[in-house]
Amino acid sequence: MKTYLPKDDPAARKWQVIDADGKVLGRLAVQVANILRGKDKPVYTAHLDAGDFVVVVNAAKVHLTGRKETDKTYESYSGWRGGRHVRTAAEVRASHPERLIMHAVKGMLPKNRLAARLLTKLKVYPGPEHPHAAQKPTPVTISA
């Protein structure tokens, strides 16, 4: 008996929209990462990109539990001396709220070249509007 390997068919990918309003960041990121990888499909294969496109709206209204709003830090480094920037989650939310979700989802994907391809299928918007209405995304309900 031969092992079944699904074909990488970009036309078979669907678009799904998720409303992040009031959702906990980590729990939302797990669901998004599973949809991006295709773990919710019966043809899931670890080394192939079988997931769907995900549009996350209302990223500015995502919820952080405990004292993470003030204690959680995000670091970036420009490569220059003195180029290390440390920002709290509240500062990141004020300037670029979509980066909270992007950073959380990126940490839940595999650390290889496949993750870079999977992240291109994630679209995050701080407000309720998104420009992907032509793709007819289906709404996904995420449990709290």
C-alpha positions as CSV (number, residue, x, y, z in Angstrom):
1,M,0.0,0.0,0.0
2,K,1.4,3.4,-1.0
3,T,1.4,6.4,1.2
4,Y,-1.0,9.1,0.1
5,L,0.6,12.6,-0.4
6,P,-1.8,15.5,-1.2
7,K,-0.9,17.7,-4.1
8,D,0.0,21.3,-3.4
9,D,-3.0,23.0,-5.0
10,P,-3.2,26.8,-4.5
11,A,-6.7,26.9,-6.0
12,A,-8.1,24.6,-3.3
13,R,-7.2,27.2,-0.5
14,K,-10.2,29.0,1.0
15,W,-10.2,32.4,2.8
16,Q,-11.4,32.6,6.4
17,V,-12.1,35.7,8.4
18,I,-11.7,35.8,12.2
19,D,-12.9,38.6,14.5
20,A,-10.4,39.1,17.3
21,D,-12.6,41.4,19.3
22,G,-12.4,40.3,23.0
23,K,-10.4,37.1,22.2
24,V,-7.4,36.1,24.3
25,L,-4.2,36.6,22.2
26,G,-2.6,33.2,22.8
27,R,-5.7,31.2,22.2
28,L,-6.5,33.1,19.1
29,A,-3.0,32.6,17.8
30,V,-3.2,28.8,18.2
31,Q,-6.3,28.6,16.1
32,V,-4.9,30.9,13.4
33,A,-1.7,28.9,13.3
34,N,-3.6,25.6,12.9
35,I,-5.7,27.0,10.1
36,L,-2.6,28.4,8.3
37,R,-0.8,25.0,8.6
38,G,-3.9,23.0,7.5
39,K,-4.2,21.0,10.7
40,D,-8.0,21.3,10.6
41,K,-8.1,19.3,7.3
42,P,-7.9,15.6,6.8
43,V,-5.1,16.0,4.2
44,Y,-2.7,17.6,6.6
45,T,1.0,16.8,6.0
46,A,3.7,18.4,8.1
47,H,6.0,19.3,5.3
48,L,3.4,20.7,2.9
49,D,1.5,24.0,2.8
50,A,-2.1,22.7,2.9
51,G,-3.7,25.5,4.9
52,D,-6.0,28.3,4.1
53,F,-5.7,32.1,4.0
54,V,-6.7,33.8,7.3
55,V,-7.9,37.4,7.6
56,V,-8.0,38.7,11.2
57,V,-10.0,41.8,11.9
58,N,-10.3,44.0,15.0
59,A,-6.7,43.2,16.0
60,A,-6.6,46.3,18.2
61,K,-9.3,44.8,20.5
62,V,-7.5,41.5,21.3
63,H,-7.3,40.7,25.0
64,L,-4.2,40.1,27.0
65,T,-4.6,38.3,30.4
66,G,-3.0,39.2,33.6
67,R,-0.4,42.0,33.6
68,K,0.9,41.3,30.2
69,E,-0.3,44.7,28.9
70,T,2.4,46.4,30.9
71,D,4.9,43.5,31.6
72,K,5.2,41.7,28.3
73,T,8.0,43.2,26.1
74,Y,8.8,43.0,22.5
75,E,12.4,43.5,21.4
76,S,13.9,44.5,18.1
77,Y,17.4,45.2,17.1
78,S,18.5,47.3,14.1
79,G,22.0,45.9,13.9
80,W,23.7,49.1,15.0
81,R,25.3,49.8,18.4
82,G,22.6,51.1,20.7
83,G,19.9,49.9,18.2
84,R,18.0,47.7,20.6
85,H,14.4,48.7,21.1
86,V,12.2,47.3,23.9
87,R,8.5,48.1,23.8
88,T,5.7,46.9,26.1
89,A,2.6,45.3,24.7
90,A,0.7,48.6,25.3
91,E,3.1,50.6,23.2
92,V,3.0,48.0,20.4
93,R,-0.8,48.1,20.5
94,A,-0.9,51.9,20.4
95,S,1.3,52.1,17.3
96,H,0.9,48.8,15.3
97,P,-1.8,46.5,16.9
98,E,-1.5,44.0,14.1
99,R,2.0,43.1,15.2
100,L,0.7,41.6,18.4
101,I,-1.1,38.9,16.5
102,M,1.6,38.5,13.8
103,H,4.3,38.0,16.5
104,A,2.2,35.4,18.4
105,V,1.3,33.4,15.3
106,K,4.9,33.4,14.1
107,G,6.0,31.9,17.3
108,M,3.6,29.0,16.9
109,L,4.7,28.1,13.5
110,P,7.6,25.8,12.7
111,K,11.1,27.4,12.6
112,N,11.9,26.8,8.9
113,R,11.3,28.1,5.4
114,L,7.7,26.8,5.4
115,A,6.8,29.2,8.2
116,A,7.8,32.2,6.0
117,R,5.4,30.9,3.3
118,L,2.7,30.3,5.8
119,L,2.9,33.9,7.2
120,T,2.3,35.4,3.8
121,K,-1.2,33.9,4.0
122,L,-2.0,35.7,7.2
123,K,-3.6,39.2,6.8
124,V,-4.2,41.2,10.0
125,Y,-6.1,44.5,10.2
126,P,-6.6,46.7,13.3
127,G,-10.2,47.6,12.5
128,P,-13.3,45.8,11.3
129,E,-12.7,46.5,7.6
130,H,-10.5,44.5,5.2
131,P,-10.0,44.6,1.4
132,H,-10.5,40.9,0.8
133,A,-14.3,40.9,0.2
134,A,-13.7,39.7,-3.4
135,Q,-12.3,36.4,-2.1
136,K,-15.5,35.7,-0.2
137,P,-14.0,34.8,3.1
138,T,-16.1,32.6,5.4
139,P,-16.4,33.7,9.1
140,V,-14.8,31.4,11.6
141,T,-15.9,31.3,15.2
142,I,-13.1,30.9,17.7
143,S,-14.0,29.7,21.2
144,A,-13.0,32.0,24.1
